[in-house]
């Protein structure tokens, strides 16, 4: 059970890092910023 929790946490970290990288790439290349939706 412990290893399953570790695997889920690692997967979440990877997904968040990947999403952040994609968001940064879009923001740099096209001026899009996903996070501005949460700032309003």
Number of C-alpha atoms within 10 A of each C-alpha: 5 6 8 9 10 11 11 11 12 12 12 12 12 12 12 12 12 12 13 14 12 13 16 16 14 14 14 11 9 9 9 13 13 14 11 8 7 6 6 5
